[in-house]
Amino acid sequence: MKKTVAFGWVFYTGDDKNLEPHKTGKWMYFFSDRTVATKLCEKSINDKVVVSAKHRDGTDGVICFYLHYDDMVAHRRTIKFFLDNNLIRRSKSGKLYDISFKLDDQTRAGEYGDDFHSGIKLSKFIDLNTGEWIV
């Protein structure tokens, strides 16, 4: 695993860095403890969940776990990692929040907030009420 700090981010990469720019996106987790962010990124690379991850170089911010949008095996692996590490919030009723996968092309185009619409959401893979796989 390689760790690099640049431009306000801490980058983690594994051996296989074959991510095609126009096919790459990320599942994100917002953190409030940098120590936890570091551990999650290192674990995601060392356990070969993803080939690349990064987090903001601050005490809080976002972690991005990178994969190709069309790699369903990688989506399942990453979602399982999120579930196993309690990275998906639940409502008071216990329902999982329908988090979104974001393409890097959407980030480069400045799609944030109300301008961002994901074609891939957690509900494509998981029943949000039961937490069971549907795909």
C-alpha positions, 0 to 999 in steps of 0.5 A: 500500500502506498500513502501520499499526502497532497492538495489537502488529501491523503491518498491510499493506493494498492498494487492494482491502480487500473482505474479508468477516469471516465468509469471511476466513481466513489462511495463516500463516508463523512468522518469526524475523527481522522484516526478512524478515517486513516484506519478505514482507508488502510483497511479498505486497501489492505483487504482489497476492498478497493484499489484506491481511497482518500480522505481529507487531510483534516480532523473531519471531512469525507472519505472516498472509496474508488471503483468502476461504476460497472463493476458490480462485484466491487460495488458489493464488496464496498457496500459489504465493507460499509455495512461491516464497519457501520458506515451507513447511517440509519433512520430512527426506525432502523432503515438504512439511508439510501446513500449514492455512488458518485462518478468522478465525471460528476465531481469534475462537472461541479455536480454537488447538492441539488445539482447532483443526481446519482444513477447508482444508489444503495437501494439498487443493492440492499433492501433499506428496511431489512439490510438484505441483499437484493442483487 
